[in-house]
Amino acid sequence: EPLKASPTFGRRRHRAAAATLALAAIVFGAPDLAHARPTITARVQPNQIPLGQDARLEVTVSGATNAPTPRPAPVPGLDIQNMGQTMSMQFVNGSMTTEVTNTFLVRPTEVGQFEIPPIAIDVGGETLKTRALTLHVVDAARVPRVKRTRPRSAQNVDRGGDPAADGEPPIALLEVSGLPARELFVGEALPIEIHLYVREGTRVTEASPPTLVGSGFTLQRPSDREPMQQRVRLSDGVYTKLTFPAALSPITSGDVPLEASLDITARIPQKVPRQRRRFDDPFFDSFFDSFAYRAVEQKVPVASEPVVVSVSPLPEDGRPESFTGGVGRFSLEATAEPTTVAVGDPITLRVSVYGEGNFDRLQLPPVRDDEEWKAYDPTADFRAEDALGLSGRKSFEQALLPLNSETTELPARRLSYFDPEQKKYVTIATAAIPIVVRDAPAGHRPRGVGRAAPAGVDAYELAPNVIELGAIRGSLSPYATRAWFLALPLLPIAAAAGAITWGRHRRRLALDPRHARNKRLQGDLRTLAAKMDDAVRAGDARSFFSSARRALQERVAALDDSARAESLTRTDIDRRLARHPELQTRVRAVFDAADALAYGGGQAPEELGRRRDDVLDLLRAIEKALGA
């Protein structure tokens, strides 16, 4: 097993090593990190990509283990998604250094030059900021083709002039398998396998993940999956075979060379030159030369033979208007609930797409506002069924409000994609869903219709100031006999003790991740409250609804460290407040009122102001009841 000790392929061993280091720090005393000033750096790789390819933004924080998660500012034309973080620790001469790297996936939606603004975080009361980064996105059709390169051989290593090495089989081979026997199409995603063969007897201590040479293809590998190993026999000997599953996607058309490469670190036997001859007899010289070898670790590049792949662009003829870039084979189904409602009550439409292909480019055109429907913004969720994310289910959910009782069905939803096997566009559709919409009964206010503000409500009145002067008495006793004068010498001592206590308290808080999370939460809630104030002044009900909903998501997400605020739905919030029915009722009331304000027409600023007070009071109630 040549790669048994490889740190690249042993992520679980990485975690075990990190746990061992942490335990050693606890047992033997953690190093003092107070003197290490934290730093933050950021980089985007690569900094120039064709449209359709992804880049990675890495933000690394050194010298602080409790740093908050960086949040890049939104950039028009770029979709930035958090992919998680990794942490590394290193002990050097008794001192420990830490690095926390947050990785973000950067996916461009248009061509151009984009500037990612500086990213700032607050660590222990100090603001750290990165430099601005630039990403160039070019047209995929104008990307130069990869030149065919000469394959590198893993046998071309320095063996110290060993003549016996000539004619030996290579220590490692690399090949790409699983390519279909047909032309590929730009944007298509298909599974392949990259095989690394290591000759028996070769000790490999490290290997890098496989990458592609050139920019004609993108390669995606599962981050949490180790390669499968097996012992195989080839024509020139026995090898250990390692299989890397990956997803391949072409990004440029034409005859494009496909070549994979990686680097291994292996122990290579090398001949040690003799310092001087001890004997003049050739027999003795040859005898001692046979022992003049040593194994030296050496980095060896390994590359596969280039394979020319024919890649065609997606045809323009017959391309449906609803086509969004999905390539593969998919099926469609839709459900709705409830199907019997009153005018203005919401209906939830769920559309699920099953199949195989590039789900990341697959979008379903939502229902738009018209005379029959008032439509909310849809949401999407993807659940993969394989490690590469090429098969699974993508669900779209949209809330719709019927505007009149003559509506009898939810319209059919259509999805267009390109089938690379049939080499043509395919449009599939769901069946229309029959519904029953009744007129709202007298005195009933549908949840999607706003309610007028009650008249005659006075503003809060302030009680008049009441000023009473007490009795004025003088004293002729000297200051030296008064208690406050005698206590004056103790004030500097008390101030110094208070400063020391406060400093220790601040250091403890700086190392407390819960305090950092609560501090970040309070900052987010203050920002959302300011946005609600702006919406109240502008009379913008939609902006008010968005900020109020996000504030509730942030507050409830603080109950669970693993929950992401932006992914919490109304049902998720309801479930997390199951033990507090009063809070559940108030949250539902706020959501219903927010729906009414957002979709019931223009609203007066004072109506929004009262709703703002309700939201802030509910946030305080959740904090008090749950300690969030």
C-alpha positions in Angstrom: 0.0 0.0 0.0 2.3 2.8 -1.3 0.0 5.6 -0.2 -0.9 4.4 3.2 0.9 7.2 4.9 0.0 9.9 2.4 -1.5 13.0 4.1 -3.1 14.1 0.9 -5.3 11.0 0.7 -5.8 10.7 4.4 -8.2 13.5 5.5 -9.3 11.4 8.4 -5.8 11.1 9.5 -5.5 14.9 9.3 -8.4 15.2 11.7 -6.9 12.6 14.0 -3.6 14.5 14.0 -5.4 17.8 14.7 -7.2 16.2 17.6 -3.9 14.8 18.9 -2.3 18.2 18.8 -5.2 19.8 20.6 -5.0 17.1 23.3 -1.3 17.7 23.7 -1.9 21.4 24.1 -4.4 20.7 26.9 -2.2 18.2 28.7 1.2 20.0 28.4 -0.2 23.5 28.5 -1.4 25.5 25.5 1.1 28.0 24.2 0.5 31.7 24.8 -1.1 33.2 21.7 -1.8 36.6 23.2 1.4 38.0 21.7 0.6 36.7 18.1 -1.2 39.4 16.3 -3.9 38.0 14.0 -3.7 38.6 10.3 -6.1 38.0 7.4 -5.3 37.4 3.7 -7.4 36.6 0.7 -6.7 35.3 -2.8 -8.9 34.2 -5.8 -7.7 31.3 -8.0 -7.5 31.4 -10.9 -7.9 35.2 -11.4 -8.9 34.8 -15.0 -11.5 32.2 -16.1 -13.9 31.7 -19.0 -17.6 32.1 -18.5 -19.0 28.8 -17.3 -16.0 28.0 -15.1 -15.8 28.6 -11.3 -13.1 30.2 -9.3 -12.2 29.8 -5.6 -11.9 32.6 -3.1 -9.8 31.7 -0.1 -9.8 33.9 3.0 -7.2 32.8 5.6 -7.1 34.1 9.2 -3.8 33.4 11.1 -3.3 33.7 14.8 -6.9 33.6 15.9 -9.1 30.5 16.5 -12.3 32.4 17.4 -12.5 34.6 14.4 -16.0 35.1 12.9 -16.7 33.7 9.4 -15.8 36.3 6.8 -18.7 37.5 4.6 -17.7 38.8 1.2 -19.8 41.7 0.0 -22.2 41.0 -2.9 -20.7 41.7 -6.3 -23.1 42.1 -9.3 -22.4 39.5 -11.9 -20.8 37.0 -9.4 -22.5 34.3 -7.3 -20.4 33.8 -4.2 -21.2 30.7 -2.0 -19.6 29.6 1.2 -18.1 26.1 0.8 -16.8 25.7 4.4 -13.6 26.1 6.3 -10.5 24.2 7.3 -8.2 24.7 10.3 -4.5 23.8 10.7 -2.2 24.0 13.7 1.6 23.9 13.8 4.0 23.7 16.8 7.4 25.4 16.2 9.9 25.6 19.2 7.1 25.3 21.7 4.8 27.9 20.2 1.7 27.2 18.2 0.4 28.9 15.1 -3.1 28.5 13.8 -4.7 29.1 10.4 -8.4 29.0 9.5 -9.1 29.1 5.8 -12.6 29.8 4.6 -13.3 28.8 1.0 -15.9 30.4 -1.2 -17.1 29.2 -4.7 -17.2 32.2 -7.1 -19.5 31.6 -10.1 -19.7 34.4 -12.7 -23.0 35.1 -14.6 -21.6 37.4 -17.2 -18.4 38.4 -18.9 -16.3 41.3 -17.6 -13.8 42.4 -15.0 -15.0 42.2 -11.4 -13.6 43.7 -8.2 -14.2 41.8 -5.0 -14.2 44.5 -2.2 -11.9 44.1 0.8 -13.3 41.6 3.4 -13.3 42.8 7.0 -13.7 40.9 10.3 -13.6 41.9 13.9 -11.2 39.9 16.1 -10.9 40.9 19.8 -12.0 44.4 19.1 -9.5 44.9 16.2 -10.7 45.2 12.6 -8.8 43.1 10.1 -9.2 43.8 6.4 -8.0 42.1 3.2 -7.0 43.8 0.0 -9.4 44.1 -3.0 -9.2 41.3 -5.5 -9.8 41.3 -9.3 -11.4 38.5 -11.3 -11.4 38.6 -15.1 -14.2 36.6 -16.8 -13.7 36.1 -20.6 -16.0 34.7 -23.3 -15.6 30.9 -23.3 -15.7 30.9 -27.1 -12.5 33.1 -27.2 -10.5 30.9 -24.8 -7.3 29.7 -26.7 -7.2 26.0 -27.2 -4.8 23.9 -25.1 -1.6 23.1 -27.0 -0.7 19.5 -27.1 2.1 18.9 -24.7 4.6 16.1 -24.5 3.6 13.6 -21.8 5.9 13.5 -18.8 7.2 10.2 -17.7 7.5 9.2 -14.1 10.6 7.2 -15.0 12.6 10.4 -15.8 13.9 10.9 -12.3 17.4 11.4 -11.0 18.8 8.0 -10.1 22.3 9.2 -9.6 23.7 7.7 -12.8 22.5 4.2 -12.0 22.9 2.2 -15.2 20.6 -0.5 -13.9 17.7 1.9 -14.0 17.7 2.0 -17.8 14.9 -0.1 -19.3 13.0 -0.4 -16.0 9.2 0.1 -16.1 8.0 3.5 -14.8 7.4 3.9 -11.1 4.0 5.5 -11.8 1.4 5.8 -14.6 -1.7 8.0 -15.0 -4.7 7.5 -17.2 -8.1 9.0 -17.8 -10.9 6.6 -18.3 -14.7 6.7 -18.6 -15.0 9.1 -21.6 -18.0 8.2 -23.8 -17.4 7.2 -27.4 -19.1 10.3 -28.8 -18.6 14.0 -29.1 -19.2 16.1 -26.0 -21.0 19.4 -25.7 -20.0 22.6 -24.0 -21.5 22.8 -20.5 -22.1 19.0 -20.3 -21.1 17.3 -17.0 -20.1 13.7 -17.1 -18.4 11.3 -14.7 -14.9 10.0 -15.4 -12.2 8.2 -13.4 -8.5 9.1 -13.1 -6.3 6.1 -12.4 -2.9 6.3 -10.8 -0.7 3.2 -11.0 2.2 2.9 -8.6 4.8 0.2 -9.2 5.0 -2.4 -6.4 8.0 -1.8 -4.1 7.8 2.0 -4.6 7.2 3.9 -1.4 5.1 7.0 -2.0 4.8 9.4 0.9 2.7 12.1 -0.6 0.6 12.7 -3.7 -1.2 15.8 -4.9 -4.8 15.6 -6.2 -5.1 15.2 -10.0 -5.6 18.3 -12.1 -6.1 19.0 -15.8 -3.5 20.6 -18.0 -4.9 23.6 -19.9 -8.2 25.4 -19.7 -10.4 23.5 -22.0 -12.1 21.5 -19.3 -13.1 21.9 -15.6 -12.6 19.1 -13.1 -14.6 18.6 -9.9 -13.7 16.0 -7.3 -15.6 15.1 -4.1 -13.6 16.8 -1.2 -14.5 14.1 1.4 -13.8 10.9 -0.5 -10.5 9.0 -0.6 -9.4 7.2 -3.7 -10.1 3.5 -3.9 -7.0 1.2 -3.9 -6.5 -2.2 -5.4 -3.6 -4.4 -6.5 -3.5 -5.1 -10.2 -1.1 -6.8 -12.6 -0.1 -5.0 -15.8 2.1 -6.3 -18.7 5.3 -5.0 -17.1 4.7 -5.9 -13.4 2.4 -5.5 -10.4 1.1 -2.1 -9.5 -1.2 -0.5 -6.9 -4.1 1.2 -8.6 -5.7 4.3 -7.1 -9.0 5.5 -8.6 -10.1 9.1 -8.4 -13.8 9.7 -9.3 -14.3 13.1 -10.9 -16.8 15.2 -12.9 -15.6 16.6 -16.2 -17.2 19.5 -18.0 -15.9 21.1 -21.3 -15.9 24.8 -21.5 -14.7 25.4 -25.1 -15.5 23.8 -28.4 -13.3 22.2 -31.0 -10.7 19.3 -30.9 -9.5 19.9 -27.3 -6.6 17.8 -25.8 -7.5 16.3 -22.4 -4.5 15.6 -20.1 -4.4 14.9 -16.4 -1.4 15.4 -14.1 -0.3 15.1 -10.5 2.9 15.1 -8.4 4.0 12.3 -6.1 6.8 12.2 -3.6 8.5 8.9 -3.7 11.7 7.4 -2.2 14.0 6.8 -5.2 17.2 4.7 -4.8 20.3 6.8 -5.8 23.9 5.8 -6.2 26.3 7.4 -3.7 29.6 8.3 -5.3 32.7 6.8 -3.6 35.0 9.2 -1.9 38.2 7.2 -2.6 39.2 3.8 -3.7 40.4 1.4 -1.0 41.4 -1.3 -3.5 42.8 -1.3 -6.9 41.2 -4.6 -7.7 38.2 -4.1 -10.0 36.5 -7.0 -8.2 36.6 -5.3 -4.9 35.6 -1.9 -6.5 32.5 -3.6 -8.1 31.7 -5.3 -4.8 31.7 -2.2 -2.8 29.8 -0.2 -5.5 26.9 -2.6 -5.1 26.3 -1.2 -1.6 26.7 2.5 -2.6 23.0 3.3 -2.9 20.5 5.2 -0.7 16.8 6.1 -0.9 16.2 9.8 -1.4 12.7 11.4 -1.3 12.1 13.0 -4.7 9.1 14.9 -6.2 8.1 13.1 -9.4 5.6 14.6 -11.9 3.2 12.1 -13.5 1.0 12.9 -16.5 -1.4 10.9 -18.7 -1.2 10.6 -22.4 -3.1 13.5 -24.1 -6.4 12.5 -25.6 -8.0 14.7 -28.2 -11.7 15.1 -27.4 -14.2 16.5 -29.9 -16.4 19.2 -28.2 -19.3 20.8 -30.0 -21.1 24.0 -29.0 -24.8 23.8 -28.1 -26.8 24.3 -31.3 -28.6 27.6 -31.8 -31.3 26.1 -34.0 -34.3 25.0 -32.1 -33.1 26.4 -28.8 -36.2 27.1 -26.6 -36.6 30.5 -24.9 -36.9 28.8 -21.6 -33.5 27.0 -21.9 -31.2 28.1 -19.1 -28.1 25.9 -19.8 -29.2 22.5 -18.4 -27.5 19.6 -20.2 -28.4 16.0 -19.4 -31.6 14.0 -19.0 -34.3 15.1 -16.6 -37.9 14.4 -15.5 -40.4 16.7 -13.9 -43.3 16.6 -11.4 -45.3 19.2 -9.5 -47.6 19.3 -6.4 -49.5 22.1 -4.7 -51.1 22.6 -1.4 -53.7 23.5 -0.3 -55.9 23.2 -3.4 -59.0 24.7 -1.9 -58.5 28.3 -0.7 -60.1 31.7 -0.5 -59.1 34.7 -2.6 -55.8 36.0 -1.4 -54.8 32.9 0.6 -51.4 31.4 -0.4 -50.9 28.2 -2.3 -47.4 26.6 -2.2 -46.3 25.2 -5.6 -43.5 22.6 -5.5 -41.8 21.4 -8.6 -39.2 18.7 -8.5 -36.6 17.9 -11.2 -35.0 14.4 -11.2 -32.3 13.0 -13.4 -28.6 13.3 -14.3 -26.7 16.3 -15.6 -25.5 19.8 -14.6 -28.1 20.7 -12.0 -26.2 23.9 -11.2 -27.3 25.5 -14.5 -30.8 24.1 -14.4 -33.4 26.8 -13.6 -37.2 26.6 -13.7 -39.1 29.7 -15.0 -41.3 30.8 -12.1 -44.9 31.9 -12.2 -45.1 35.7 -12.8 -47.6 38.3 -11.5 -50.6 38.7 -13.7 -54.4 39.3 -13.4 -54.9 35.9 -11.8 -51.9 35.5 -9.5 -49.7 37.4 -7.1 -46.4 35.5 -7.0 -43.7 35.4 -4.4 -40.0 34.9 -5.2 -39.2 31.2 -5.7 -36.6 29.2 -3.8 -34.5 26.2 -5.0 -32.9 23.3 -3.1 -30.7 20.5 -4.5 -30.1 17.1 -2.9 -27.4 15.0 -4.6 -27.7 11.2 -4.9 -24.0 10.7 -5.7 -20.7 12.1 -4.5 -20.2 14.2 -7.6 -23.6 15.9 -7.6 -24.4 14.8 -11.1 -27.6 12.9 -10.2 -30.2 13.9 -7.7 -33.3 16.1 -7.2 -33.6 19.8 -7.5 -36.8 21.3 -5.9 -38.3 24.6 -6.6 -40.9 26.1 -4.2 -43.0 29.2 -4.9 -45.9 30.8 -3.0 -48.8 32.0 -5.1 -51.9 34.1 -4.2 -55.0 33.7 -6.3 -56.6 37.1 -7.0 -60.1 36.1 -8.1 -62.5 33.2 -7.7 -62.6 32.4 -11.4 -59.2 30.8 -11.3 -59.6 27.0 -11.6 -56.1 25.6 -12.0 -52.4 26.2 -11.5 -50.7 26.5 -14.9 -48.4 23.8 -16.2 -44.7 24.3 -15.6 -42.2 23.7 -18.5 -38.5 22.8 -18.4 -36.2 22.8 -21.4 -32.8 21.1 -21.5 -30.3 19.7 -24.0 -30.0 15.9 -24.3 -26.4 15.1 -25.4 -27.3 11.5 -26.3 -30.0 12.5 -28.7 -28.2 15.8 -29.6 -31.4 17.9 -29.4 -33.3 20.1 -27.1 -36.1 18.6 -25.1 -39.0 20.4 -23.4 -41.0 18.6 -20.7 -44.0 19.9 -18.7 -46.1 19.1 -15.7 -49.9 18.7 -15.8 -52.0 21.6 -14.8 -53.2 21.3 -11.1 -56.9 21.9 -10.6 -57.8 24.2 -7.6 -60.9 25.7 -6.0 -60.8 29.4 -5.2 -63.7 30.7 -3.2 -64.7 34.3 -2.5 -63.6 35.6 0.9 -66.6 35.5 3.3 -67.8 38.7 4.9 -65.6 39.9 7.7 -62.7 37.6 6.6 -59.4 39.2 5.6 -57.3 36.9 3.5 -53.7 36.6 4.5 -52.4 38.2 1.3 -54.6 41.3 1.6 -53.6 44.3 3.7 -55.7 45.7 6.6 -56.3 49.4 6.9 -54.8 51.2 9.9 -57.3 52.0 12.6 -58.3 55.6 12.8 -58.1 57.8 15.8 -55.0 56.3 17.4 -53.1 58.9 19.2 -49.4 58.9 19.6 -47.8 58.1 23.0 -47.9 61.2 25.3 -45.1 62.2 27.6 -45.8 63.0 31.2 -44.9 66.6 32.2 -41.7 67.2 34.1 -42.1 67.5 37.8 -39.4 69.5 39.6 -39.2 69.7 43.4 -36.4 71.3 45.2 -35.4 69.7 48.4 -34.3 71.4 51.6 -30.9 73.1 51.2 -28.6 72.8 54.1 -25.0 73.8 54.5 -22.2 72.3 56.6 -19.2 73.9 58.1 -17.3 70.7 58.9 -13.8 70.4 57.3 -13.3 68.2 54.3 -10.6 66.1 56.1 -13.3 64.7 58.4 -15.7 63.7 55.7 -16.0 60.1 54.6 -15.6 60.8 50.8 -12.4 62.7 51.5 -10.9 59.8 53.4 -11.9 57.4 50.6 -10.0 59.5 47.9 -6.7 57.6 48.3 -8.5 54.3 47.5 -9.8 55.5 44.1 -6.5 54.9 42.1 -6.2 51.4 43.6 -9.8 50.6 42.8 -9.4 52.0 39.3 -6.3 49.9 38.7 -8.0 46.8 40.0 -11.0 47.5 37.8 -8.9 48.0 34.8 -7.1 44.7 35.3 -10.4 42.9 35.9 -11.9 44.4 32.8 -8.8 43.5 30.7 -9.0 39.9 31.8 -12.7 39.9 31.1 -12.2 41.2 27.6 -9.5 38.6 26.9 -11.8 35.8 28.0 -14.6 37.2 25.8 -12.2 37.5 22.8 -11.5 33.7 23.1 -15.1 32.8 23.6 -16.7 31.7 20.3 -20.2 32.1 21.7 -19.5 35.7 22.6 -18.1 36.4 19.1 -21.2 34.8 17.6 -23.6 36.8 19.7 -21.7 40.0 19.0 -21.9 39.3 15.3 -25.6 38.5 15.7 -26.3 41.8 17.5 -24.5 43.7 14.7 -26.6 41.9 12.0 -29.8 42.7 13.9 -28.9 46.3 14.3 -28.2 46.5 10.5 -31.6 44.9 9.7 -33.4 47.2 12.2 -31.8 50.2 10.3 -33.0 48.7 7.0 -36.5 48.4 8.5 -36.3 52.1 9.6 -35.3 53.1 6.0 -38.2 51.1 4.6 -40.6 52.7 7.1 -39.5 56.2 6.0 -39.7 55.3 2.3 -43.0 53.4 2.6 -41.3 50.4 1.0 -43.3 47.4 2.2 -41.4 44.8 0.2 -38.0 45.9 1.6 -39.6 46.0 5.1 -40.8 42.4 4.7 -37.4 41.2 3.5 -35.6 42.7 6.4 -38.1 41.6 9.0 -38.0 38.0 7.7 -34.2 37.9 7.7 -34.1 39.3 11.3 -36.3 36.4 12.5 -34.1 33.9 10.6 -30.9 35.3 12.2 -32.4 35.3 15.7 -33.7 31.7 15.5 -30.6 30.4 13.7 -28.6 31.5 16.8 -30.2 28.6 18.7 -28.3 26.1 16.5 -24.7 26.5 15.5 -25.1 24.3 12.4 -28.1 26.3 11.1 -27.7 28.8 8.3 -30.0 31.8 8.7 -30.6 32.3 5.0 -31.8 28.6 4.6 -34.4 28.7 7.4 -37.9 28.6 6.1 -41.1 29.5 7.9 -41.7 25.8 8.7 -38.1 25.5 10.1 -38.7 28.4 12.4 -42.0 27.0 13.5 -40.4 23.7 14.3 -37.6 25.3 16.4 -40.2 27.2 18.5 -42.3 24.1 19.1 -41.9 24.3 22.8 -43.1 27.9 22.9 -46.6 28.1 21.3 -47.0 31.7 22.2 -43.8 32.6 20.2 -45.0 30.4 17.4 -48.3 32.3 17.2 -46.5 35.7 17.2 -44.1 34.6 14.5 -46.9 33.4 12.3 -48.7 36.7 13.0 -45.6 38.7 11.9 -45.2 36.6 8.8 -48.9 37.0 7.9 -48.8 40.7 8.6 -45.6 41.0 6.5 -47.3 39.2 3.6 -50.2 41.6 3.8 -47.9 44.6 3.8 -45.8 43.2 1.0 -48.6 42.2 -1.4 -51.6 44.1 -0.3 -50.8 47.4 -2.0 -49.4 50.7 -0.7 -49.2 51.1 3.0 -48.8 54.2 5.2 -45.4 54.7 7.0 -47.1 54.7 10.4 -48.6 51.2 9.6 -45.1 50.0 8.8 -43.8 51.7 12.0 -46.1 49.7 14.2 -45.2 46.5 12.5 -41.5 47.4 13.1 -42.2 47.7 16.8 -43.9 44.3 16.7 -40.9 42.6 15.1 -38.4 44.2 17.5 -40.5 43.2 20.5 -40.8 39.6 19.1 -37.0 39.4 18.7 -36.5 40.4 22.3 -39.1 37.9 23.5 -37.3 35.1 21.6 -34.0 36.1 23.2 -35.5 36.2 26.7 -37.4 32.9 26.4 -34.7 30.9 24.7 -31.5 32.7 25.7 -30.4 33.0 22.1 
